[in-house]
Structure formats: structure tokens, C-alpha cells
Amino acid sequence: MRPDRRCLRRCLTAAFVVACLSATAHAGSSADQDKPLPFTVQVPYGFLFLHLPAISAEIPPLHAWSFDAWTTVTNNFIYSDNVGEFLATRTSRAPMTSADFDAIAAANPGEDYYYYDGQITSLYGRVATTVAPSLAVGARFSVVSVSGGEGMDGFVEGFHSLFGLGQSYRDVVTRGQTTSAIRIGGLGDFNPEDPRVGVGDPIVFAIWAPQHGMGVWRIGLIAGVKVPIGSTSKRLSTGSADFGTAFALTGDLGRWCVNLNAGVIVPGDIEFLPALDPAPTAAFAGSVGYRFQTTSLWIQLQWEQSPLRQATDMPLAHDIYDVSIGTRFPVAGSVRGYVAFTENVVAFENSSDIGFHGGVTWIVGRK
């Protein structure tokens, strides 16, 4: 574990909670209908696969439409141990090149490796409507931008320097660089300094939520499909469909809301790594929210297996653990906003260092 991560997480959490609590003084729309934050685990390759979001078992009223629009920005700097050993020999900044990875491969014959340095900014839109009692259908759309993120690189490095934290070799690579490299079982892919933007794969889904509940609890069954329309040449899509099914249990306990999700995802093949066979994954999400009069505070825990876990024994194949903390608040009329951040825990070399989220949600046709 990187020793500086504990301090970073504590500082950011404390600052965010103080900001969230200060928001409770503002007047606006009621927080009574606030639901979990619609995030998945944050991994650098997250837009390639279908993931389990935190999702409520409560659906919009019959013939009403719900809308969500949000953006997520993640900072990513992860690498395998053998790449870390190579970075440790450096004394100044330089880009990671094809020759560098050839040297890593030569020094570690037969070993897999991976490296990812870049900022991912995703813009999402999600729409759903209840077409029949107990049945809602919807879709999620996205635009994905992969860039160097020099501003966030500078922020993270500056924060670490200010508090005397280690840089974990960030200070020996070129700031603001976009580079990814992977080799698994002799299959390799290298993308140097390649900022790009494009449409991500959309997801269509259906939720069956029986009208009869169990007192304050509601249950729902969800099925979803990732439709492969994104660019494989830009590495924004695997080129194959993914399928998933999940269970939702939502409890409305007065001011408290509890939400649990569990699901299984079956990923398709990866066109640009054709011999790599992604494995089915299990996932879990637990959310707890407390609703004040007009604002609500949320904490979410998410766990998911890696689709690469049967292909390699590198940390990239380890389970992913994320914690998100956020708040929902009134914006205008019935429109409500939310801000949050996500931090990886337990495993740090296979997921995004930190993610920031901001968005709005509203319902049209509510009775």
C-alpha cells in the first residue's frame, strides 16, 4: 500500500464532509426522494466494460421520465511492480517510451506488465421511464475524453509536496502525459501520448420493481446490455457487447435510506486483444444516505471483481474497492444537483487514484 494515500484520503474526506454539512442551511426542493449516487467503480479502463452502478429499486411514477446528467473526472497513475522497479532507477522527468517497455520486458522475461498515466473525463446522460406498472426501461449515454490532465497532475503532486507525502514515482515521468501500456501472456498494446475523445458505448437497461413491497423495503431486478458502438481504434470500446443482471433492495427508513445491489456481469471479447478472454465478474454496492430537509449526505461502498483476473496474476487483476462520499442539494425548482468524490481503498495499483463527480437529476411527469 502507498503510505501517503491514508493521509490524502483523510484530508479530502474531512474537507468534503465540512462542505456538505454547510450546505444543509440552504432552502430548496425536498430531499425526501433522493436516491443513491449513480456511480460505478472507478478504473482507468472502466469505459470499456459494463459495471454495476449503485441503483435504487424505486422507479419513476407510471409514464413519468427521470433524467440524470453528470460528469466524472478521474486521475490515474498505476503500474505493475516491474514497471515501478524501472521508474525507481530514474532521477528526473522523462516520458515513458516504447524503448522503456522493451527494456522492462527484457529485464523481466515472461512477466506481464502494465502502466497507465492519464486523466479520464466522462460526460454521462441517463434517461428512464416507467412504461407499465412495475416496469421501467432506460438508457445511459456517454462521451469519454482521455487526456494528460496536467492540471490535476499538478494538484496531486502539489498536495503531496505540501504535506510531505511521497510521489510514488509521479515526479520521474512527464507531467500531463497520456500513456498506456499492457502485456498479458505475450499480448501487448502500447498507446503513447494519445489524447482522444469520442462516444462511449451506450447501455440499455430494464428494471422490474413490484408494486407490492415489504413494508419500508422495495426490491427490483435489473438487466442491462452495453452496446458496442464506440471506437476500438481509439480504445474507447472493446468492440463487443457486455451483459449484466443485478438485484436492488432499497429501504426508506424515515430520514435514512439504505440501498444494496448485487450483480453479475458477462463481458464480451476485446477486439484489440483477441486472445484475451475476459472473465465474468461479480459486484456489490452498498449505499447509506441521510436526508435533511433539502439536502442529503451519502456514503457508498463498492466492490467488483476484475474481468482480467483469470488472465494474469498482476495487481490489475485484483478486486476493486471504492468508497464514495457525496451530497445532493436543490438547484432550481424540482432539479436537484449532486457532487461527490470517489477514493480507492484496499487495492491501489488497479484503480483510479481519485475521482470527482458533479451532476443534476430531475423527473418530468411526476404526479
GINOR-V840992 format. One record per pair of residues at least 6 apart in sequence whose ideal C-beta (glycine too) atoms are under 8 Angstrom apart, sorted by the first residue. I is the first residue (numbers start at 1). J is the second residue. If there is no record, write none. Layout:
BEGIN
I	J
I	J
END
This chain:
BEGIN
1	348
2	166
2	168
2	348
3	166
4	160
4	165
4	166
4	168
5	348
7	163
7	165
8	159
8	160
8	163
8	165
8	354
9	343
9	345
11	159
11	163
12	341
12	343
12	354
13	325
13	343
16	325
16	341
17	297
17	325
19	327
20	295
20	297
20	325
20	326
20	327
21	297
23	295
23	327
23	329
24	292
24	293
24	294
24	295
26	294
26	295
26	329
26	330
27	294
27	330
28	294
28	329
28	330
28	331
29	294
29	330
29	333
29	334
29	335
29	336
30	293
30	294
31	291
31	292
31	293
31	294
31	295
31	296
31	328
31	336
32	291
33	363
34	257
34	289
34	291
34	296
34	298
34	328
34	336
35	56
35	58
35	250
35	257
35	259
35	289
36	54
36	55
36	56
36	257
36	259
36	285
36	287
36	289
36	298
36	300
37	54
37	287
37	298
37	300
37	324
37	326
37	328
37	338
37	340
37	357
38	53
38	54
38	55
38	68
38	70
38	124
38	126
38	359
39	53
39	54
39	72
39	300
39	302
39	324
39	340
39	342
39	355
39	357
40	46
40	51
40	52
40	53
40	302
40	304
41	51
41	283
41	302
41	303
41	304
41	320
41	322
41	351
42	72
42	74
42	322
42	342
42	344
42	351
42	352
42	355
43	320
43	350
43	351
43	352
44	74
44	76
44	78
44	116
44	118
44	120
44	180
44	351
44	352
45	116
46	120
46	352
47	120
47	122
47	142
47	144
47	200
47	201
47	230
47	236
47	237
48	235
48	236
48	237
48	238
48	270
49	226
49	238
49	242
49	265
49	267
49	278
49	307
50	203
50	224
50	225
50	226
50	242
50	243
50	244
50	265
50	267
51	265
51	283
51	304
52	244
52	246
52	261
52	262
52	263
52	265
52	283
52	284
52	285
52	302
52	304
53	261
53	285
54	259
54	261
54	285
54	287
54	300
54	302
55	207
55	220
55	222
55	246
55	248
55	259
55	261
55	285
56	220
56	248
56	250
56	259
57	207
57	209
57	218
57	219
57	220
57	248
57	249
57	250
57	259
58	209
58	218
58	220
58	250
59	128
59	130
59	134
59	135
59	136
59	207
59	209
59	220
60	66
60	128
60	129
60	130
60	136
60	363
60	365
60	366
61	130
61	363
61	365
61	366
61	367
62	130
62	132
62	133
63	129
63	130
63	131
63	365
64	129
64	130
64	363
64	364
64	365
64	366
64	367
65	127
65	128
65	129
65	363
65	364
65	365
66	127
66	128
66	129
66	138
66	361
66	362
66	363
66	364
67	125
67	126
67	127
67	361
67	362
67	363
67	364
68	124
68	125
68	126
68	127
68	359
68	360
68	361
69	123
69	124
69	125
69	126
69	359
69	360
69	361
70	123
70	124
70	338
70	357
70	358
70	359
70	360
71	121
71	122
71	123
71	124
71	357
71	358
71	359
72	120
72	121
72	122
72	124
72	355
72	356
72	357
73	119
73	120
73	121
73	122
73	152
73	355
73	356
73	357
74	119
74	120
74	342
74	352
74	353
74	354
74	355
74	356
75	119
75	149
75	152
75	153
75	156
75	352
75	353
75	354
75	355
76	116
76	117
76	118
76	119
76	120
76	352
76	353
77	116
77	117
77	168
77	170
77	353
78	114
78	115
78	116
78	316
78	348
78	349
78	350
78	351
78	353
79	87
79	113
79	114
79	115
79	116
79	169
79	349
80	112
80	113
80	114
80	115
80	314
80	315
80	316
80	349
81	315
82	104
82	107
82	108
82	111
82	113
83	104
83	113
83	114
83	115
84	169
86	100
86	103
86	104
86	107
87	169
87	172
87	173
88	169
90	169
90	172
91	172
92	172
93	171
93	172
93	173
93	174
93	175
94	172
94	173
94	174
95	173
95	174
95	177
95	179
95	192
95	193
96	115
96	117
96	173
96	177
96	179
96	181
96	192
97	192
98	190
98	192
101	113
101	115
101	181
101	183
101	190
104	113
105	111
105	113
105	183
112	182
112	183
112	184
112	185
112	312
112	313
112	314
113	181
113	182
113	183
113	314
114	181
114	182
114	183
114	184
114	314
114	316
115	179
115	180
115	181
115	182
116	179
116	180
116	181
117	173
117	177
117	178
117	179
117	180
118	146
118	147
118	148
118	149
118	177
118	178
118	179
118	180
119	146
119	147
119	148
119	149
119	152
119	153
119	178
120	144
120	145
120	146
120	352
121	144
121	145
121	147
122	142
122	143
122	144
122	145
122	200
123	142
123	143
124	140
124	141
124	142
124	359
125	140
125	141
125	142
126	138
126	139
126	140
126	141
127	138
127	139
128	136
128	137
128	138
128	139
128	205
128	207
129	136
129	137
129	138
130	136
131	137
133	211
134	208
134	209
134	210
134	211
135	206
135	207
135	208
135	209
136	206
136	207
136	209
137	204
137	205
137	206
137	207
138	204
138	205
138	206
138	207
139	202
139	203
139	204
139	205
140	202
140	203
140	205
141	199
141	200
141	202
142	199
142	200
142	201
142	202
143	197
143	198
143	199
143	200
144	197
144	198
144	199
144	200
144	230
144	236
145	195
145	196
145	197
146	178
146	194
146	195
146	196
146	197
146	235
146	236
147	178
147	195
148	175
148	176
148	177
148	178
148	193
148	195
149	176
150	175
150	176
153	170
153	175
153	176
154	175
156	170
156	353
156	354
157	167
157	170
157	171
157	175
159	165
160	166
160	167
160	170
161	167
173	179
177	193
178	191
178	193
178	194
178	195
179	191
179	192
179	193
179	194
180	189
180	190
180	191
180	194
180	235
181	188
181	189
181	190
181	191
182	188
182	189
182	316
184	273
184	276
184	308
184	311
184	312
184	314
185	275
185	276
185	311
185	312
187	273
187	275
187	276
189	235
189	272
189	273
191	235
196	234
196	235
196	236
198	230
198	231
198	234
198	236
199	229
199	230
199	231
199	236
200	230
200	236
200	237
201	226
201	227
201	228
201	229
201	230
201	236
201	237
202	226
202	227
202	229
203	224
203	225
203	226
203	227
204	224
204	225
204	227
205	222
205	223
205	224
205	225
206	222
206	223
206	224
207	220
207	221
207	222
207	248
208	220
208	221
208	222
209	218
209	219
209	220
209	221
209	248
210	219
213	219
216	251
216	252
216	253
217	249
217	250
217	251
217	252
218	248
218	249
218	250
218	251
218	252
219	247
219	248
219	249
219	250
220	247
220	248
220	249
220	250
221	245
221	246
221	247
221	248
222	245
222	246
222	247
222	248
222	263
223	243
223	244
223	245
223	246
224	243
224	244
224	245
224	246
225	241
225	242
225	243
225	244
226	241
226	242
226	243
226	244
227	241
228	237
228	238
228	239
228	240
228	241
228	268
229	237
230	236
230	237
231	237
232	238
232	239
232	271
232	272
235	272
238	267
238	268
238	269
238	270
238	271
238	272
238	278
239	268
239	269
239	270
239	271
239	272
240	267
240	268
240	269
240	270
240	271
241	268
242	265
242	266
242	267
242	268
243	265
243	266
244	263
244	264
244	265
244	266
245	263
245	264
246	261
246	262
246	263
246	264
246	283
247	261
247	262
247	263
248	259
248	260
248	261
249	259
249	260
249	261
250	257
250	258
250	259
250	260
251	257
251	258
251	259
255	290
255	291
255	292
256	288
256	289
256	290
256	291
257	287
257	288
257	289
257	290
257	291
257	296
258	286
258	287
258	288
258	289
259	285
259	286
259	287
259	288
259	289
260	284
260	285
260	286
260	287
261	283
261	284
261	285
261	286
262	282
262	283
262	284
262	285
263	282
263	283
263	284
264	280
264	281
264	282
264	283
265	280
265	281
265	282
265	283
265	307
266	280
267	278
267	279
267	280
267	281
267	307
268	278
269	276
269	277
269	278
270	276
270	278
276	308
276	311
277	310
277	311
278	307
278	308
278	311
279	305
279	307
279	308
279	309
279	310
279	311
280	307
281	304
281	305
281	306
281	307
281	309
282	304
282	305
283	302
283	303
283	304
283	305
284	302
284	303
284	304
285	300
285	301
285	302
285	303
286	300
286	301
286	302
287	298
287	299
287	300
287	301
288	298
288	299
288	300
289	296
289	297
289	298
289	299
290	296
290	297
294	329
294	330
295	327
295	328
295	329
295	330
296	327
296	328
297	325
297	326
297	327
298	324
298	325
298	326
298	327
298	328
298	340
299	323
299	324
299	325
300	322
300	323
300	324
300	325
300	326
301	321
301	322
301	323
302	320
302	321
302	322
302	323
302	324
303	319
303	320
303	321
303	322
304	319
304	320
305	319
305	320
306	316
306	317
306	318
306	319
306	320
306	350
308	316
308	317
309	317
309	318
309	319
310	317
311	317
315	347
315	349
315	350
316	349
316	350
317	350
318	347
318	349
318	350
319	346
319	347
320	344
320	347
320	350
320	351
321	344
321	345
321	346
321	347
321	351
322	342
322	343
322	344
322	345
322	351
323	342
323	343
323	345
324	340
324	341
324	342
324	343
324	357
325	340
325	341
326	338
326	339
326	340
326	341
326	357
327	338
327	339
327	340
328	336
328	337
328	338
328	361
329	336
329	337
329	338
330	336
330	337
331	337
331	360
334	362
334	363
334	366
335	360
335	361
335	362
336	360
336	361
336	362
337	358
337	359
337	360
337	361
338	357
338	358
338	359
338	360
338	361
339	356
339	357
339	358
340	356
340	357
340	358
341	354
341	355
341	356
341	357
342	352
342	354
342	355
342	356
342	357
343	354
343	355
344	351
344	352
344	353
344	354
END
